[in-house]
């Protein structure tokens, strides 16, 4: 089925996703230069490449941190090293697992799309390019997480800094895509869609080569740093604790907030920044609509066009923000499970503290934090 067989539909989709700076900021650009060429393949390539790459990157970051830095925090790595294995054995095993994981995902993704036999998505070369460029991005961010895990001394900080770098590069690519696309080659996150899968004449495997090359460099640096440090240590010194605890620590809710304040503040700031970035695009849309004759012809009137485009953009935007905020709440609740598995809650249960209070404190903290994050984003 060809989704752009209707000229009006083709013009509408082309105007919405190719000429609209807001949608370019969300999904990335495309080199398609006419509505007639904006078929299902280029549409899928533009709207799904960055999102799929981000998904693989998030999976890799969490997987690598949990299998490297977190295992050091839990004492598992030290137990392994008590046997006659090399100092880099655990990291090497992790890297091999990560490579095979992304290789398998790339093959399954490419052939699953090919098996659909949909017009515009039935070229095996394009499907392989799409699958490998997104999987390579996941491998790259796994290497970023591995490197930062050598620098910082705990899993929570490593994960927070890695996601912070990821978010920063995402915001930077939004600016470069709208102003000068060539600057995207200096941003590793932009490489995932600069391959331009499904756009004939513009498909580029160079971005995959760059991604694998940078991943190899990060891996070599990570190996070198790990050889020079002790188990459980990092290269940045840990901050000194207070000589006396705050009064808030004498209550269980205050203890939870004190332990999770860095992560909560990071998510809240991230939500607010995303709201600022996405909200600033509405001004660009007004200028885009008022200067575009095609949009006015499709929607019959400047105000109707503005309402339609804003509505579509806000639906997409709220969906993305809601998913991120929901993930924030889940991460906070998982903290309770992690503390219990480390037997840290046993010491608290020795005090006059019920299990119900522990549970509802974590739940209410997550709910309240999610509500604040949602309002900050809005």
Secondary structure, 3 states (H helix, E strand, C coil): CCCCCCHHHHHHHHHHHCCCHHHHHHHCCCCCCCHHHCCHHHHHHHHHHHHHHHHHHHHHHHHHHHHCHHHHHCCHHHHHHCCCCCCCHHHHHHHHHHHHHHHHHHHHHHHHHHHHCCCCCCCHHHHHHHHHHHHHHHHHHHHHHHHHHHHCCCHHHHHHHHHHHHHHHHHHHHHHHHHCHHHHHHCHHHHHCCCCCCCCCCCCCHHHHHHHHHHHHHHHHHHHHHHCCCCCCCCCCCCCCCCCCCHHHHCHHHHHHHHHHHHHHHHHHHHHHHHHHHHCHHHHHHHHHHCCHHHHHHHCCHHHHHHHHHHHHHHHHHHHHHHHHHHHHHHHHHHHHHHHHCCCHHHHHCCCCCHHHHHHHHHHHHHHHHHHHHHHHC
